[in-house]
Amino acid sequence: MTDALASGSTIGILGGGQLGRMLAVAASRLGLRCHVYDPAPDGPAAEVCAAATCAAWDDEAALRAFASAVDVVTYEFENVPAASLDLIEAIVPIRPGRRALAVSQDRIDEKDFLRDLGLATAPYATVDDAASLEAALERIGAPAILKTRRFGYDGKGQARIMVQGDAAAALAGMNGAPAILEGFVEFSHEVSVIGARGLDGAVACFDPGENRHEDGILRETTVPARLTASQRTDAVLLAARILTALDYVGVMGVELFVTASGLVVNEIAPRVHNSGHWTQNGCLIDQFEQHIRAVAGWPLGDGARHSDVTMENLIGDDVDRIPQIAATQSALHLYGKAEARPGRKMGHVNRLTGPAR
Amino acid sequence: MTDALASGSTIGILGGGQLGRMLAVAASRLGLRCHVYDPAPDGPAAEVCAAATCAAWDDEAALRAFASAVDVVTYEFENVPAASLDLIEAIVPIRPGRRALAVSQDRIDEKDFLRDLGLATAPYATVDDAASLEAALERIGAPAILKTRRFGYDGKGQARIMVQGDAAAALAGMNGAPAILEGFVEFSHEVSVIGARGLDGAVACFDPGENRHEDGILRETTVPARLTASQRTDAVLLAARILTALDYVGVMGVELFVTASGLVVNEIAPRVHNSGHWTQNGCLIDQFEQHIRAVAGWPLGDGARHSDVTMENLIGDDVDRIPQIAATQSALHLYGKAEARPGRKMGHVNRLTGPAR
């Protein structure tokens, strides 16, 4: 632990949502303080952080003061503007590093990176206009899905093209933003691996979880996932290859389609991930602490799971069920958000289903 | 959950040490905010609380502002001055209630209360001067232990009387404070039950842990404790009797001596307890969340344990071992205290020893 941050050091977190909140709580267990930076006031993270800066991403004075007040910077979402990161990085290290952010901020760059690593992805093509969309559909075929290259999450900025005739409307929906056409992948189910890489290069992965989405939003993750032993090994090796290629430091979420011909990478997220929330109650060291350990230069946990878990997201009106859920043997994790809007992640609940199988 | 605090409500915590810190983290999981009150600046709790008041216990304006800013008040230690509590209670409920505090603040009142409930305690007598000490020693015999009636913790304010000749020095050590003489109890080991009672009167207990002390300070708690099935039942029934007699709301620590003739109550603490820290990694709902659930009027967890655990306190210089401990599969819980003084609790570590037996 030569390079490790000592107890009492401060971790800066870019983004003050629920992921930042749970990172801050994990940091407190290691005796570390957190300072959150977010343009929005009163986000979920600030109330469990030692310090909070509420300022715009282009507020250079605020960014400088923030960077000078902390020992290392991490982030809870991948769309922090590059100029803000440049300014911070001149003062203090950012972990995970810029390469991971650059790759995951752009769906084409991400797919190119994965393909260059020899990993399977959905067929894809760049779409800038009607002509390139037509060419892409020619090659990939319908059904396919058109997505903005940047700034998409939870199914936002996406349009399905079931038949050629849907193409014009889908393209219009991109509002002129650079896009990617992705072919559909025939898969039986989706799993994700939450992997981590330490400052010393050590890699540790949690057991893959099986994800079920509704309306493009993660609904449930179940551990263990339905996977053969060799699929399980493949998933871990693949995650390790990605982490190492990026010289990554921190936790990453890797979403995988399980297909008859092997695992296909859906997408990567350079941060703690919703599909890893089960680790809070299934593991001694959860994904949030694992991420903090990595960015603070501490040794990683080994990812061992003591219990099988089902994680359910509480979205929008699901908060009405909290009184019933609270009366059952389940671990609630609420984010302290005042207003429950449709599609808004308000919390999640972990249920143990027995000792780890 | 008719009387339950809604997500976004604020819990006031009197005392800003590590127990307050871990209570605040647990509250965050339920979407609740915390506001800590402590005369000392920069305590462990403030950095994970939404608000902190640093003011003296007799600062009436600060106490009133604090009480007006929160929805309920709880405490992490039992020696909050009664006048401060009077002032707060005129504005907002205090949980656990005043009766539990009064009883546990005074060793004679506590013993009287337990005896009136029909529970076994060490033989004891009030000591105010040399004459009453002589009479007490006459009745109880040596060896015995002389303790201040109030404000003792971790072996402070105590003197052993091995032979009659030690009496004068022991009495001098009390500095004129009212005292209690307690006879020694022949016991094989000490266990503690962490019990909880909800606002609705429901009682839930965690499995008893076995405690090992060094120099009067808890060193290690192991779960499960060495107890027969009937001792286990006795321990739970006895804790429930205490909780109900006090119309208690919250978590209580009950320390018990295991003797050939049954369980003898050593002491009770009207708060989360060091010997319950194992629940953070052995249970889905730990003692801190259980306490928050109780004071917030939520349903209690059932106390179920998924894993066997050994909890080790990290005291003073033990912090030098943190790098080694961090490299093993164990859950560190550090309190963020800057200075490691001898006897100071700096953190603890939970190690899982297998699925619950």
HADDOCK unambig.tbl for C-alpha pairs under 7 A between the chains (distance, minus, plus):
assign (segid A and resid 1 and name CA) (segid B and resid 323 and name CA) 6.24 0.50 0.50
assign (segid A and resid 7 and name CA) (segid B and resid 336 and name CA) 5.97 0.50 0.50
assign (segid A and resid 8 and name CA) (segid B and resid 336 and name CA) 5.54 0.50 0.50
assign (segid A and resid 8 and name CA) (segid B and resid 338 and name CA) 6.69 0.50 0.50
assign (segid A and resid 25 and name CA) (segid B and resid 25 and name CA) 6.28 0.50 0.50
assign (segid A and resid 29 and name CA) (segid B and resid 332 and name CA) 6.60 0.50 0.50
assign (segid A and resid 29 and name CA) (segid B and resid 333 and name CA) 4.57 0.50 0.50
assign (segid A and resid 29 and name CA) (segid B and resid 334 and name CA) 5.35 0.50 0.50
assign (segid A and resid 30 and name CA) (segid B and resid 332 and name CA) 6.49 0.50 0.50
assign (segid A and resid 30 and name CA) (segid B and resid 333 and name CA) 5.95 0.50 0.50
assign (segid A and resid 30 and name CA) (segid B and resid 334 and name CA) 5.13 0.50 0.50
assign (segid A and resid 31 and name CA) (segid B and resid 334 and name CA) 4.69 0.50 0.50
assign (segid A and resid 31 and name CA) (segid B and resid 335 and name CA) 5.31 0.50 0.50
assign (segid A and resid 31 and name CA) (segid B and resid 336 and name CA) 4.01 0.50 0.50
assign (segid A and resid 32 and name CA) (segid B and resid 336 and name CA) 6.47 0.50 0.50
assign (segid A and resid 33 and name CA) (segid B and resid 47 and name CA) 6.90 0.50 0.50
assign (segid A and resid 47 and name CA) (segid B and resid 33 and name CA) 6.92 0.50 0.50
assign (segid A and resid 47 and name CA) (segid B and resid 48 and name CA) 6.94 0.50 0.50
assign (segid A and resid 47 and name CA) (segid B and resid 49 and name CA) 5.95 0.50 0.50
assign (segid A and resid 47 and name CA) (segid B and resid 50 and name CA) 4.06 0.50 0.50
assign (segid A and resid 48 and name CA) (segid B and resid 47 and name CA) 6.95 0.50 0.50
assign (segid A and resid 48 and name CA) (segid B and resid 48 and name CA) 4.12 0.50 0.50
assign (segid A and resid 48 and name CA) (segid B and resid 49 and name CA) 5.34 0.50 0.50
assign (segid A and resid 48 and name CA) (segid B and resid 50 and name CA) 6.06 0.50 0.50
assign (segid A and resid 49 and name CA) (segid B and resid 47 and name CA) 5.95 0.50 0.50
assign (segid A and resid 49 and name CA) (segid B and resid 48 and name CA) 5.34 0.50 0.50
assign (segid A and resid 50 and name CA) (segid B and resid 47 and name CA) 4.07 0.50 0.50
assign (segid A and resid 50 and name CA) (segid B and resid 48 and name CA) 6.09 0.50 0.50
assign (segid A and resid 281 and name CA) (segid B and resid 284 and name CA) 6.55 0.50 0.50
assign (segid A and resid 284 and name CA) (segid B and resid 281 and name CA) 6.56 0.50 0.50
assign (segid A and resid 284 and name CA) (segid B and resid 331 and name CA) 6.08 0.50 0.50
assign (segid A and resid 285 and name CA) (segid B and resid 331 and name CA) 6.54 0.50 0.50
assign (segid A and resid 299 and name CA) (segid B and resid 326 and name CA) 6.37 0.50 0.50
assign (segid A and resid 299 and name CA) (segid B and resid 327 and name CA) 5.52 0.50 0.50
assign (segid A and resid 301 and name CA) (segid B and resid 329 and name CA) 6.36 0.50 0.50
assign (segid A and resid 323 and name CA) (segid B and resid 1 and name CA) 6.18 0.50 0.50
assign (segid A and resid 326 and name CA) (segid B and resid 299 and name CA) 6.37 0.50 0.50
assign (segid A and resid 327 and name CA) (segid B and resid 299 and name CA) 5.52 0.50 0.50
assign (segid A and resid 329 and name CA) (segid B and resid 301 and name CA) 6.34 0.50 0.50
assign (segid A and resid 331 and name CA) (segid B and resid 284 and name CA) 6.07 0.50 0.50
assign (segid A and resid 331 and name CA) (segid B and resid 285 and name CA) 6.52 0.50 0.50
assign (segid A and resid 332 and name CA) (segid B and resid 29 and name CA) 6.60 0.50 0.50
assign (segid A and resid 332 and name CA) (segid B and resid 30 and name CA) 6.48 0.50 0.50
assign (segid A and resid 333 and name CA) (segid B and resid 29 and name CA) 4.57 0.50 0.50
assign (segid A and resid 333 and name CA) (segid B and resid 30 and name CA) 5.95 0.50 0.50
assign (segid A and resid 334 and name CA) (segid B and resid 29 and name CA) 5.34 0.50 0.50
assign (segid A and resid 334 and name CA) (segid B and resid 30 and name CA) 5.12 0.50 0.50
assign (segid A and resid 334 and name CA) (segid B and resid 31 and name CA) 4.69 0.50 0.50
assign (segid A and resid 335 and name CA) (segid B and resid 31 and name CA) 5.31 0.50 0.50
assign (segid A and resid 336 and name CA) (segid B and resid 7 and name CA) 5.95 0.50 0.50
assign (segid A and resid 336 and name CA) (segid B and resid 8 and name CA) 5.53 0.50 0.50
assign (segid A and resid 336 and name CA) (segid B and resid 31 and name CA) 4.00 0.50 0.50
assign (segid A and resid 336 and name CA) (segid B and resid 32 and name CA) 6.47 0.50 0.50
assign (segid A and resid 338 and name CA) (segid B and resid 8 and name CA) 6.67 0.50 0.50
assign (segid A and resid 355 and name CA) (segid B and resid 355 and name CA) 6.71 0.50 0.50
